[in-house]
Amino acid sequence: MRPRRTGRRPEAAAAPRTQDPRDPRRTKPRDACRPSPEIPMKLNRRTFIAGTAASAALTAMPFSKLRAQDGGTLTIAHGYDPRSLWPNDFTAQEMLNAANAITESLCWGDPETGKVVPILLESFEQTEPTKVVMKVRPGITFTNGEPLDADAVVNSLTVFADINQAPAYGFFGKSIDTIAKVDDMTVEMTTKEPYPAMGLLLAQVYVTPPKYWTEVGVDGFRTQPIGTGPYKLVEWVRDNKLVMEPNADYWGGAPEGVTQLVWRPVPNDMARAAGLQAGEFDIATNLPIAAVGMLKGAGIEIIAVPSFRIYMLTLSMLPEEDTPLHDKRVRQALNYAVDKQAIVDALFAGEAKVLNGQLLRPAQVGYNPDLSDYPYDPEKAKALLAEAGYPDGFEIQFKFPSGRYAQDREVAEAVSGMLSEVGVTTNMVALEAGEFLAQLDAKKLGPLAMLGTAPADDPDAMFAQFRSDWRYSYTQSPELDALIDAGASEIDPEKRGETYAKLSQLMFDEAFVLYLYQGADFYGTSQQVKGFAPRGDQRYLLADIDLA
């Protein structure tokens, strides 16, 4: 008897289904996107607070009265179309959710317990600080008929460790030393240094059929994936729709009531809300707080999740970007210039949380209780700018996403207005979500950009993004690099916590980023949707979702 699939993944049992008892859970290339022209926005703090109070009363744009689809079709509206369906190409959650419907990972983080549970593995054991032994779940096949076995896992781990084939996961992959097949269903892996977050590493590894991978390579897999997941690819019309059908032979049992899965890219958050209200969508992600009351009144179920996503402005210290941001006093001044609490109150109705001068959440190892945020102090900001040699301020380019995060444009406009009050003029460049992610990957967002990051739930995953040699790090600090490396390999929890607390203090003192807020995620579903359970990092499992 198999426990019911749930977002909790995996042990919580409920009414059994007639599905496999082994399931531990129930759970043409894109056209070039051009950034919008620079937008002169002079929204000051006073105007911002008054204006956003009125914005909550806006009604959603009209939508056609079409029902999402006739019964059996599950339609999900998310912010943007995937650039690839190879999960290890990227860390963007909306792309991972779609790709993970086809290609599954070795493990999964349980959103309720925070523990890592095996999925395509039957079990894993860290027998030594640098060694893990994995048992492959038996009796599973890929949709092309290849078996899930040790060869598939070895090949997938080898691909994962290759930064050219899994570019977004280099900070995980670089830790892998050896990968060996023990027998047909057992794999052993060692790491170069002790690795305390072994389970989280395994949760990032997506498993592919080795013969097919050899045949098509990473480029072919990006558009024609084959996996073990609950769905198979049917059609992909770029920037319009992504269509999947249930995998009738899914080892965990196909979702109930679903005959077709359709992903719709809808960049505008109010448009997603309006489409959900009109019945065009069954699930809508990243809803604006201003739409929540309207949707509740229309009988839409609202799911609020404290987000793992941490929002900040990246402040480039790259040598090729010669701007005032290389001066610590300027970076500190920008932190004093922005009223984060006003943004949280006006745009998120107090649901988001101001960061306490650090990028870790209170529940995480290494959270530093002695830190607090830079207070809003525009006069101190002006004094620091003058001390740094910019008494009249300066002008700088500011890139931000439009449609990537909930109310991202509004946040960027508010920040720009507050910076203008201390003399910093921002030339704003809005980027649609796909172009924003492309520029993030290519390290072209500098010198100033808005970023929200929600990595795997371990301090190393957060801080590795700031190592000087990471692919989209704008920070250059040997001292920071040394602390990142020390935390990544420290097994003792107390010592590891002390290292990350020290690291957060250094980041605060040097103002490597402009701290903004921890997000609050709002999702909406129709009453027909059952089993939708998003995590704090905005991930969710399609195997868990049924239609009544």
C-alpha positions, 0 to 999 in steps of 0.5 A: 500500500502506497502512502498518498502523494502529498506536498509533504513528500513522503511518509504521511499516509492517507487513503491509498490509491491503486498506484505503485506502493513504492512512491514515497510521495504524492507528490523554436528557440526563444526570440531575442528579448529586447530590454525596454528603453531607459525609463525616467522614473522620479517617484519619491518616497512620499509619492510612493507611499500615497500612490501605492495606497490607492493602487490596491483599489485597482480592478483587474484588467478584463479577460474573456469569459472562457473556462480554462479548458473543458474538464481534465485540463489543468492550466497553470499561469506563471510569469514566463516561458521556460528557456529550457526543459533541462532542469540543471540548466537553471535555478529559476523556480518557475522553469524548474517546476515545469521541467520537473514534471518530466524529469525527476530528481534523486531527492526532494526537500519536504516543505513541512519538515525541512528534511530531504527525502529520497525520490528516485533513490530508495535510500541514501546514507552518508557513511563518511563525511566525504562519502554517500552510498545511494540505493536506486529505487527499483522497477522504474523506467523512463518513458522511452523504455530505458531502465532507471538503474545505477548506470542512469544515476552514475551518468546523471551525477557525471553530467551534474558535476560538469559545469558545461552541462549543468551550468547553474549548479557549479557550486554543488557539482564542483564538490564531487570527487568520484562517482562509482557503480557498486552494483546494478542498483547501488552507487557510491559518491565521494566529495573533495571535502566534507560536505554537510549538505549532502542531501540538498546536493542530491536533491539538485540532481535530475536523472536522465536516460543515459542512452538517450542523453548520449544520443541527443546531448544537453542541447537536444534534451533542452527541447525534447526531454525524456524522464521518469516523471508524471508528465510527458511533453506534447507541444511547446509553442514558445511564449504561448503555451507548454503542453504535457500529457500524463505519463500513463506508466508513471511509477507513482501513479498518474494525477487524478482527473488530469488529462492534459497539463498546460503551462501559460506564460503571463508576465503581468501579475494582475493579468494572472489574477484576472485570468484566474478569476475569469476561469481561464487558469486553474492555478496562478503563481506570484499573485500581487497582494492587491488582488488577494481580496478580490480573488477570495471574494470570487471563491478562489482559494488563496495559498500564502507561503512565507517565502525563502526568496530574499530580495536585494540590489546587487552592487557591482564591484567588478573591475570592468564596471568602474562606478562609485559602487567600489567605495564601501561608503557609497554602498552603505549610503545606498542602504541608508537611503532606502526605506524598506519598511515603507516598501513592505507596508505599501506594496505587500501590506506588511506580509513581506519581512525586512531583512535583519541586515543579512541574507539568512532567515532566522531558522537557518544555521548561522543566522546572526541575531546581533545584526539589524538592518540599516535604518532609513536615514537619508541624511546619513546617506548624503553625508556618506556620499559627500565623504566619498567624494559625491556631494551632488550624488551620481548617475548610474544604470539600474536594471530590474525585472518586469514580471519575474517577481511579484510587483517587481517593477513597483519595488524598483520604482520605489527604490529609484525614487528614494535613491533620487532623494539623496542625489543618486539618479538611476537610469532604469532599464526594465527587462522581461523575465526571460531576458533578465535571467539571460543577463543574470546568467551572462553577468550583464546586470551590473552595475546596479540590479534588483535580484531575488534569490531563493536557493536550496535551503542551506547557507552554502547555497545562498552564499556561494552565489557571492564567491568572487569566481561564481558565474553571476557574482558581482562581489569581489572579496578574498576574505568573503571567499575564504569564509564561504569555503570554510562554511561549505566544508564544516561538519560541526553545526556549532562551528558552521553556524559561527562561520556563517554569522561571521560571514553575515557580519562581514557582508553587512559591514562592507554593504556588498548588497542593498538589503531589501526584504524577504518575500511573501508568496501568494498563489491562487487555485480554483476549487477543483484543484487538490493537492497543490502544496508550494514550498517556500522556495516556490517549488511544487510537485505536479505529481501531487496535484489532482483535479476534482 
